[in-house]
Amino acid sequence: MSETKSLADMAVETLAAVSCMDSMTGNDHAERHTIRALKRTAETIIENAFRQAMGLAYAAEDLRELHRKLEK
């Protein structure tokens, strides 16, 4: 049975994989433009996901703070 990875482990593994997507693709490879575009797209998706997740974390904290104020 496979072990479920933590979110942190998945993030590290994904960032490492995306980081080296174009590592074996030099300027003499015909597919370099497509691979680099794929890498840029992956980086954009990750960046947006991180920003959205952080926004939700801030919203949750704001909600907790508002709830505490309303309880007083």
C-alpha positions in Angstrom: 0.0 0.0 0.0 1.4 3.4 -0.9 2.0 6.0 1.7 0.1 9.3 1.3 2.5 12.2 0.9 2.1 15.4 3.0 1.3 18.6 1.3 4.8 19.8 2.0 6.3 16.7 0.5 4.2 17.2 -2.7 5.1 20.8 -2.9 8.9 20.1 -2.6 8.7 17.2 -5.1 6.7 19.3 -7.6 8.9 22.4 -7.3 12.0 20.2 -7.9 10.4 18.5 -10.9 9.4 21.8 -12.5 12.8 23.3 -11.7 14.6 20.7 -13.8 12.0 20.4 -16.6 14.4 22.1 -19.1 17.7 21.0 -17.5 18.5 18.5 -20.3 17.3 20.7 -23.1 20.0 22.8 -24.7 19.7 25.4 -27.4 20.3 22.7 -30.0 17.1 20.8 -29.1 14.2 21.4 -31.4 11.7 20.9 -28.6 13.3 23.5 -26.3 10.7 26.2 -26.9 7.8 24.0 -26.1 9.5 22.6 -23.0 10.4 26.0 -21.7 6.8 27.2 -22.4 5.5 24.2 -20.4 7.8 25.1 -17.6 6.7 28.7 -17.6 3.0 27.5 -17.5 3.7 25.1 -14.6 5.5 27.9 -12.7 2.5 30.3 -13.3 0.0 27.6 -12.1 2.1 27.0 -9.0 2.5 30.7 -8.2 -1.2 31.4 -8.7 -2.1 28.4 -6.4 0.3 29.6 -3.7 -1.1 33.2 -3.9 -4.7 31.9 -3.8 -4.0 29.6 -0.9 -2.3 32.4 1.0 -5.3 34.6 0.4 -7.6 32.0 1.8 -5.3 31.6 4.9 -5.5 35.4 5.4 -9.3 35.3 5.0 -9.6 32.6 7.6 -7.5 34.6 10.0 -9.6 37.7 9.4 -12.8 35.6 9.9 -11.4 34.3 13.2 -10.5 37.8 14.3 -14.0 39.1 13.4 -15.7 36.3 15.2 -13.6 37.0 18.4 -14.6 40.7 18.2 -18.3 39.8 17.8 -18.2 37.4 20.8 -17.1 40.3 23.1 
